[in-house]
Amino acid sequence: MLRLLALAAQAGVILLAAYNGITALWGWRNRTPAPPGARSRRFRVVVPAHNEEAVVGGLLADLAGLDYPASLVSTWVIADRCHDDSARVAESHGAQIAERTEGPPGKGPALAWYLRLHPVDDEETLVVLDADNRVPPDLLSRLADELDQGHQALQCYLDVTNPDDSPLAEASALSYWASNRMVQLARSNLGWSADLGGTGMALTPAALASAGGFDDSLTEDQDLTARLVLAGHRVEWLHDVRVSDQTPTSLWVAMRQRARWMAGKRATRRSHLGALLGHGTPASIDLAVRLAQPGRSFVALISGLLTVLALVTGSAWLLPWPVWAGATVVQVLEPIPFLARDGVEPRRLFRYPMLVLLAGMWVPVRFLSARVSGWYHTPHQTPAESDRTR
């Protein structure tokens, strides 16, 4: 009986890998952007910032150079419990300031606090950016075009400004780029919901209100995605609009960031898994599956280890090694053509095996996440002149 349960569990892992591999195929086709519209929508751009004086000026300079009528845009920086000159730097760049001096830490609570004091008008669209972001000149123009097509929740492509700063940063960038096409774009092409990414996202007041607004979740973006899907909305993925941010370069910072993500994902799963499964739509069931599974690089690592174990031992408690080998090969190799299709340089493709760094972090991060009791703010550095996206 125990052997049958072990084999069934392994079969579940194989089915999960197959599901991920098959759904990823829908990410091969590029999405057709919406045609240019009237571009007369009003936008409220809100930037939560906790001790971000080193980076917020770069984002605000980008926003000042957007190819969108300035009269239709208001830019706010939430100086959230800052102990530096974030507010002064933001004000010097022309942003309006909302200073929050108390309350629970985190982006979700900061946004909820701000929106209670400064609610978004029905005619405005809320755009949330992180202080370390860099944005393209056509950001709001493209968002306006997509909103004109009836979309109410939008998520831009999330890029990385500093992939060359460390092997860990490059591994994280490769993971982002593969996920952008194989998960996010694939869901959009399937007509399901992409995930909000916490930044580079736009929401109409109607969509935000129907989902219940922002809350104090450790991963406010993931929790809000689940509530949007349950409210009948889908997040549309904009693969051609790239919003870039810094990724951690040190192991400890990356582990603490990922521990918060994992703890937040666990909380979101506890809160919404049953409702998502009960909702019964392909988008809700898909989101439930993604909330329930561990990291994909970790699943690939486990598949590889079980391949070796099955080959060496020939244990009757393990599925045959060719089964595990096939699953491992597909998981490891499938992202490479997708990365190449997105224009990732050959020199980076050769370093794709560095994703084992992220896979190896999963177990210690899992233990660390059990001790997460509150928000962890990822520190950002003054960007070097060489920092740029690919």
C-alpha positions in Angstrom: 0.0 0.0 0.0 2.8 2.4 0.9 4.6 1.6 -2.3 1.5 2.4 -4.3 1.1 5.7 -2.5 4.8 6.5 -3.3 4.3 5.7 -7.0 1.1 7.7 -7.1 2.9 10.7 -5.6 5.6 10.4 -8.2 3.0 10.1 -10.9 1.5 13.4 -9.6 4.9 15.1 -10.0 5.2 13.8 -13.6 1.7 15.0 -14.4 2.5 18.4 -12.9 5.7 18.7 -15.0 3.7 17.7 -18.1 1.0 20.2 -17.4 3.5 23.0 -17.0 5.3 21.9 -20.2 2.2 21.7 -22.3 0.6 25.0 -21.1 4.0 26.7 -21.8 3.6 26.0 -25.5 1.0 28.7 -25.7 3.7 31.2 -24.9 5.5 30.7 -28.2 3.1 32.9 -30.1 3.6 36.6 -29.6 0.6 38.6 -28.4 -0.8 41.2 -30.8 -0.8 44.6 -29.1 -3.9 46.7 -29.1 -4.1 49.3 -31.8 -3.4 53.0 -30.9 -6.5 54.5 -29.3 -7.6 58.0 -28.3 -4.9 58.0 -25.5 -7.0 60.4 -23.5 -7.4 58.4 -20.3 -6.3 59.8 -16.9 -3.7 57.9 -14.9 -2.8 58.0 -11.2 0.8 56.6 -10.9 1.6 55.6 -7.3 5.1 54.6 -6.1 5.4 53.1 -2.7 8.8 53.9 -1.4 10.5 52.8 1.9 14.0 54.4 2.1 14.5 54.6 -1.6 16.4 57.8 -2.0 19.1 56.0 -4.0 16.8 54.9 -6.8 13.4 56.8 -6.9 14.9 59.7 -8.8 15.6 57.5 -11.8 12.1 56.3 -12.0 10.6 59.8 -11.7 12.9 61.1 -14.4 11.6 58.3 -16.7 8.0 59.3 -15.8 8.7 62.9 -16.6 9.8 61.8 -20.1 6.7 59.8 -21.0 5.1 60.4 -24.4 1.8 61.0 -22.8 0.0 64.3 -22.0 1.3 65.4 -18.6 -2.1 67.0 -17.9 -3.7 63.5 -17.8 -1.1 62.1 -15.3 -0.7 62.6 -11.5 2.3 61.0 -9.9 2.4 60.2 -6.2 5.2 58.8 -4.0 4.2 57.1 -0.8 7.1 57.9 1.6 6.4 54.9 3.7 8.0 55.2 7.2 11.2 56.5 5.6 14.3 57.4 7.5 16.1 58.9 4.6 15.5 61.6 2.0 13.1 59.7 -0.3 10.4 62.3 0.1 12.7 65.2 -0.6 14.2 63.5 -3.7 10.7 62.7 -5.0 9.4 66.2 -4.4 12.4 67.6 -6.2 11.3 65.6 -9.3 7.8 67.1 -9.1 6.0 64.2 -7.5 3.2 64.6 -5.0 4.1 63.1 -1.6 2.0 61.1 0.9 4.0 60.5 4.0 3.0 57.5 6.1 4.7 57.4 9.5 3.0 54.5 11.2 1.0 51.4 10.6 2.1 47.9 9.5 5.0 47.6 7.0 4.5 46.5 3.5 3.4 47.6 0.1 -0.2 46.3 0.5 -0.9 48.3 3.7 0.8 51.4 2.3 -1.4 51.3 -0.8 -4.5 50.6 1.2 -3.7 53.5 3.5 -3.0 55.9 0.5 -6.2 54.9 -1.3 -8.3 55.6 1.8 -6.9 59.1 1.9 -6.7 59.7 -1.8 -9.3 57.5 -3.6 -8.9 57.1 -7.3 -11.6 58.8 -9.4 -13.9 56.6 -11.6 -12.2 58.2 -14.6 -8.7 57.4 -13.5 -6.7 54.2 -13.8 -4.3 53.3 -11.0 -0.7 52.4 -12.0 1.6 50.9 -9.4 5.3 51.0 -9.8 8.3 50.2 -7.5 10.8 52.9 -6.7 13.7 51.1 -8.4 11.8 50.6 -11.7 12.8 52.0 -15.0 10.0 52.4 -17.5 9.8 53.0 -21.3 8.5 56.3 -22.8 5.4 54.6 -24.2 4.3 53.1 -20.9 1.1 55.0 -20.4 0.3 55.2 -24.1 0.3 51.4 -24.3 -1.7 51.0 -21.1 -4.3 53.4 -22.5 -4.5 51.4 -25.8 -5.2 48.2 -23.9 -7.7 49.8 -21.6 -9.6 51.1 -24.6 -10.0 47.4 -25.6 -11.9 46.8 -22.4 -9.2 45.3 -20.2 -9.4 46.3 -16.6 -6.3 44.7 -15.1 -3.0 44.9 -16.9 0.5 43.6 -16.1 3.6 44.7 -17.9 6.6 42.5 -18.7 8.9 42.5 -15.7 12.6 42.8 -16.8 15.8 43.1 -14.8 18.2 46.0 -14.9 21.3 44.3 -13.3 21.7 40.7 -14.7 25.5 41.1 -14.9 26.0 42.1 -11.2 26.4 38.6 -9.9 25.7 34.9 -11.0 22.7 35.0 -8.7 21.3 38.1 -10.4 21.8 36.5 -13.8 20.1 33.2 -12.7 17.1 35.3 -11.4 17.0 37.2 -14.6 16.9 34.0 -16.7 14.1 32.7 -14.4 12.1 35.9 -14.9 12.5 35.9 -18.7 11.5 32.3 -19.0 8.5 32.7 -16.8 7.4 35.8 -18.6 6.9 33.9 -21.8 6.2 30.4 -20.6 3.8 31.3 -17.8 2.5 34.8 -18.2 2.3 35.2 -22.0 1.0 31.6 -22.2 -1.9 32.3 -19.8 -2.7 35.5 -21.7 -2.8 33.6 -25.0 -5.0 30.9 -23.5 -7.5 33.5 -22.4 -6.7 32.8 -18.7 -5.3 35.3 -16.2 -1.7 36.3 -15.9 -0.3 37.1 -12.4 0.1 40.6 -11.1 3.7 41.3 -10.4 3.5 43.9 -7.7 4.8 46.5 -10.0 4.2 47.6 -13.6 0.5 46.9 -13.1 -2.6 49.0 -13.9 -6.1 48.6 -12.5 -9.3 50.3 -13.1 -11.2 51.5 -10.0 -14.0 49.1 -10.9 -11.8 46.1 -11.0 -10.0 47.0 -7.8 -13.2 47.6 -5.9 -14.8 44.3 -7.1 -11.7 42.5 -5.8 -11.8 44.3 -2.4 -8.7 46.5 -2.9 -5.3 46.0 -1.4 -4.7 44.2 1.9 -1.9 43.3 4.3 -0.8 40.1 2.6 3.0 39.5 2.4 2.4 39.1 -1.4 -0.3 41.6 -2.1 0.0 41.1 -5.8 -0.6 37.3 -5.7 -3.5 37.7 -3.2 -5.1 40.4 -5.4 -4.7 38.3 -8.5 -6.7 35.5 -6.8 -9.4 37.9 -5.7 -9.6 39.4 -9.2 -10.0 36.0 -10.8 -12.7 35.1 -8.3 -14.5 38.4 -9.1 -14.5 37.5 -12.8 -11.6 39.5 -14.0 -8.5 38.4 -15.8 -5.1 40.0 -15.7 -3.9 40.8 -19.3 -0.2 40.4 -19.9 1.6 43.1 -22.0 4.7 41.3 -23.3 5.8 44.3 -25.3 5.8 46.8 -22.4 8.9 46.3 -20.3 9.2 47.6 -16.8 12.6 46.8 -15.2 13.8 46.6 -11.7 16.8 45.4 -9.7 17.2 41.9 -8.6 19.2 40.9 -5.5 22.8 40.2 -6.0 23.6 38.6 -2.5 22.5 35.2 -1.4 21.1 36.4 2.0 19.0 39.2 0.5 17.7 36.9 -2.2 16.8 34.2 0.4 14.9 36.7 2.6 13.0 38.1 -0.4 12.1 34.6 -1.6 11.1 33.5 2.0 8.6 36.4 2.1 7.3 35.4 -1.4 7.0 31.8 -0.3 5.2 32.7 3.0 2.9 35.0 1.1 2.1 32.3 -1.5 1.3 29.9 1.3 -1.0 32.4 2.9 -2.7 33.1 -0.4 -3.2 29.4 -1.0 -4.8 28.9 2.4 -7.1 31.8 1.8 -8.2 31.2 -1.7 -7.4 27.6 -2.9 -10.8 26.2 -2.1 -12.6 29.1 -3.6 -10.5 29.0 -6.8 -11.2 25.3 -7.3 -14.9 25.8 -6.5 -15.1 28.6 -9.0 -14.6 26.0 -11.7 -13.2 28.1 -14.5 -10.0 27.1 -16.4 -8.4 30.3 -15.2 -9.2 29.7 -11.5 -8.2 26.1 -11.6 -5.0 26.9 -13.3 -4.2 29.6 -10.7 -5.0 27.0 -8.0 -2.5 24.6 -9.5 0.2 27.2 -9.6 -0.5 28.2 -6.0 -0.2 24.6 -4.9 3.0 23.6 -6.6 6.6 24.3 -5.5 9.1 26.2 -7.6 9.5 24.8 -11.1 13.3 24.8 -10.9 13.0 22.8 -7.7 10.7 20.3 -9.3 13.2 19.9 -12.1 16.0 19.4 -9.6 14.0 16.7 -7.8 13.2 15.0 -11.1 17.0 14.9 -11.9 17.8 13.5 -8.5 15.1 10.8 -8.8 16.5 9.9 -12.2 19.9 9.1 -10.7 18.4 7.3 -7.7 16.2 5.1 -9.9 19.0 4.3 -12.3 21.5 3.4 -9.5 19.1 1.5 -7.2 16.5 0.1 -9.5 14.1 0.4 -6.6 10.6 -0.8 -7.0 9.5 2.2 -5.0 10.5 4.5 -7.8 9.1 5.0 -11.3 11.5 3.7 -14.0 14.5 5.9 -14.6 13.6 6.6 -18.2 10.4 8.2 -17.1 12.2 10.5 -14.7 14.9 11.2 -17.2 12.4 12.2 -19.8 10.6 14.5 -17.4 13.9 16.1 -16.3 15.1 16.7 -19.9 11.9 18.4 -20.9 11.9 20.6 -17.8 15.5 21.6 -18.2 15.7 22.1 -22.0 12.2 23.4 -22.8 12.9 27.0 -21.6 16.0 27.4 -23.8 14.1 27.9 -27.2 11.6 30.2 -25.4 14.5 32.4 -24.1 16.0 32.5 -27.5 12.7 33.5 -29.0 12.6 36.4 -26.6 16.0 37.6 -27.8 18.1 36.5 -24.8 21.8 36.6 -25.9 23.6 33.3 -26.6 26.2 34.0 -23.9 23.3 34.0 -21.4 21.8 30.8 -22.8 25.1 29.0 -22.2 24.8 30.0 -18.6 21.2 28.8 -18.3 22.4 25.9 -16.0 22.9 28.5 -13.3 19.2 28.2 -12.5 20.4 25.3 -10.3 21.3 28.1 -7.8 17.6 28.9 -7.5 16.6 25.3 -7.3 19.1 24.7 -4.5 17.7 27.6 -2.5 14.2 26.1 -2.3 14.7 23.9 0.8 16.5 26.5 3.0 14.1 29.2 1.8 11.2 26.9 2.8 12.5 26.6 6.3 13.2 30.3 6.5 9.8 31.2 5.2 8.2 29.4 8.2 9.8 32.1 10.4 8.6 35.0 8.4 6.4 37.2 10.6 6.2 40.4 8.6 7.2 42.3 5.6 10.8 42.3 4.4 11.9 45.3 2.4 14.4 44.3 -0.3 17.2 46.9 -0.3 18.2 48.6 -3.5 21.5 50.1 -4.6 22.3 53.2 -6.6 22.4 51.8 -10.1 25.8 51.6 -11.9 26.2 53.2 -15.2 26.6 49.8 -16.7 23.3 48.6 -15.4 20.9 48.1 -18.2 18.4 45.6 -19.5 19.3 43.2 -22.3 
